């Protein structure tokens, strides 16, 4: 009985690792990019 539980836990770890790896490779985690222009005051006295 204990051997089955250990095999099940190991199977879940392997499947979870494979799922996490697939998500990291396939998911689009890059932030949205946009051009911004902000005025800057230099040497304001």
C-alpha positions in Angstrom: 0.0 0.0 0.0 2.8 2.4 0.9 4.6 1.6 -2.4 1.5 2.7 -4.4 1.3 6.0 -2.5 5.0 6.7 -3.2 4.6 5.9 -6.9 1.5 8.1 -7.1 3.4 11.0 -5.4 6.3 10.6 -7.8 4.0 10.5 -10.8 2.3 13.7 -9.6 5.7 15.4 -9.2 6.8 14.4 -12.7 3.5 15.5 -14.2 3.6 18.7 -12.3 7.2 19.4 -13.3 6.3 18.7 -17.0 3.3 21.0 -16.8 5.3 23.8 -15.2 8.0 23.4 -17.8 5.5 23.5 -20.7 3.8 26.5 -19.2 7.1 28.3 -18.9 7.9 27.6 -22.6 4.5 28.2 -24.1 2.9 30.9 -22.1 3.3 34.5 -23.2 4.6 36.2 -20.1 6.2 39.2 -21.7 4.8 42.6 -20.6 2.9 44.8 -23.1 5.2 47.4 -24.6 4.3 50.9 -25.6 6.2 54.0 -26.5 6.0 56.8 -23.9 7.2 60.4 -24.2 7.6 62.4 -21.0 9.0 66.0 -20.8 12.1 66.4 -18.6 13.3 69.7 -17.2 17.1 69.9 -17.0 19.1 72.4 -14.9 15.9 74.1 -13.6 17.0 77.0 -11.3 
